[in-house]
Amino acid sequence: MRLILAPMEGVIDASMRALLTELGGLDRCVTEFVRVSDRLLPPRVFHRLCPELREGGQTSSGVPVFLQLLGGQAQPMADNAARAAELGAPGIDINFGCPAKTVNRSDGGAILLREPLRVGAIAAAVRRAVPASIPVTAKIRLGFEDRSPFLDNVRALADAGVDELAIHARTRSDGYKPPAWWDEIARAVELVDFPVIANGEIWSPDDSRRARAASHCADLMLGRGVLCRPDLPRLVRATIDGIDAPALRWLDISELLQVFAQQKRLHCAERHAAGPVKQWLGYLRHYYPQAAALFADAKRLTDPEAICAAISAHTPTRTEDHTIAVAA
């Protein structure tokens, strides 16, 4: 079994990838998408979204980071995939799943799922442009408005020569509303001879078991569940391997928040540094009640130092923190 950290635009950046992979359990990350229009992008664009390119294409804990491209034109996608490979990306991922309206209106993401022939043409062009030693993967949803073209898209990607396929088990119209239709993914697994990765609504080790059983997938992609519960990959792996793993306490989470906040303070413009920390708190509060209290105190703060002070005020000492976590 492999566990892959999902790409989440504006949320899971290099700093977050470093923190989450250090906790263990993850086998791969995928970057936020590099938006491709009609031209070859300069190296600085790739390095901005994937600074790990300068470190052998992996996080500080040695987890490989695939670079994701998003666009609707085959040749520019191929040209930029070749550049990413030249810069050291260990793998290229193609985004056919983004549900954002602004992206879809610009001929990118999930809207392409209405045209399986275009999906196949883009993937085939990328595959031809990238050395055979570098994997080309793709991420899709079950469809755009409905599921009718789902298997046509799967066949098109198989014919294009992709090495793996991650499937978010909802259509674009479904958005992120539960449930995720994991059993639909099993239809794709029957069609192809490469790994299929199940994604969507995996919040706990129990969800991971049910997702694997329903989808017939060995591998999972985790997104929002990891942001709510950063030790989820480690706990999922421990459960499947039949071993015990301690869950993170609120003290542990507080310390991670401090590290993340300090990184943003050092590497972001001051006016942007607080936003990512509050965004992560917004996810954490769904699992840790203590994060909800911290979020209430921090949500109007804009000064990075004030954010760090608020985190410190809500951080218990080792002797005070006796609880693991209490689901909200």
JONOR-V592707 format. One record per backbone hydrogen bond with DSSP energy under -1.0 kcal/mol. NH is the residue of the N-H (numbers start at 1). CO is the residue of the C=O. If there is no record, write none. Layout:
# JONOR-V592707
NH_CO + NH_CO
This chain:
# JONOR-V592707
4_220 + 5_28 + 6_222 + 11_8 + 12_8 + 13_11 + 17_13 + 18_14 + 19_15 + 20_16 + 21_17 + 22_18 + 24_21 + 27_3 + 28_3 + 29_64 + 31_66 + 34_68 + 36_70 + 45_42 + 47_43 + 48_44 + 49_45 + 50_46 + 53_50 + 54_51 + 55_52 + 57_52 + 59_63 + 62_59 + 65_57 + 66_29 + 67_91 + 69_93 + 70_34 + 77_73 + 78_74 + 79_75 + 80_76 + 81_77 + 82_78 + 83_79 + 84_80 + 85_81 + 86_82 + 87_83 + 88_85 + 89_84 + 92_135 + 93_67 + 94_137 + 95_69 + 96_139 + 104_100 + 105_101 + 107_104 + 108_103 + 110_98 + 112_109 + 113_110 + 114_111 + 115_112 + 119_115 + 120_116 + 121_117 + 122_118 + 123_119 + 124_120 + 125_121 + 126_122 + 127_123 + 128_124 + 129_125 + 130_126 + 134_131 + 137_92 + 138_164 + 139_94 + 140_166 + 142_170 + 150_147 + 153_149 + 154_150 + 155_151 + 156_152 + 157_153 + 158_154 + 159_155 + 160_156 + 162_157 + 163_136 + 165_195 + 166_138 + 167_197 + 168_140 + 169_199 + 170_168 + 172_143 + 173_144 + 177_174 + 181_169 + 182_180 + 184_181 + 187_184 + 189_185 + 190_186 + 191_188 + 192_188 + 197_165 + 198_219 + 199_167 + 208_204 + 209_205 + 210_206 + 211_207 + 212_208 + 213_209 + 214_210 + 215_211 + 216_212 + 220_2 + 221_198 + 222_4 + 226_223 + 227_223 + 228_224 + 229_225 + 232_229 + 235_231 + 236_232 + 237_233 + 238_234 + 239_235 + 240_236 + 241_237 + 243_238 + 253_249 + 254_250 + 255_251 + 256_252 + 257_253 + 258_254 + 259_255 + 260_256 + 261_257 + 262_258 + 263_259 + 264_260 + 265_261 + 266_262 + 267_263 + 268_264 + 272_269 + 273_269 + 278_274 + 279_275 + 280_276 + 281_277 + 282_278 + 283_279 + 284_280 + 285_281 + 286_283 + 287_284 + 288_284 + 291_288 + 293_289 + 294_290 + 295_291 + 296_292 + 297_293 + 298_294 + 299_295 + 301_298 + 307_303 + 308_304 + 309_305 + 310_306 + 311_307 + 312_308 + 313_309 + 314_310 + 315_312 + 321_317 + 322_320
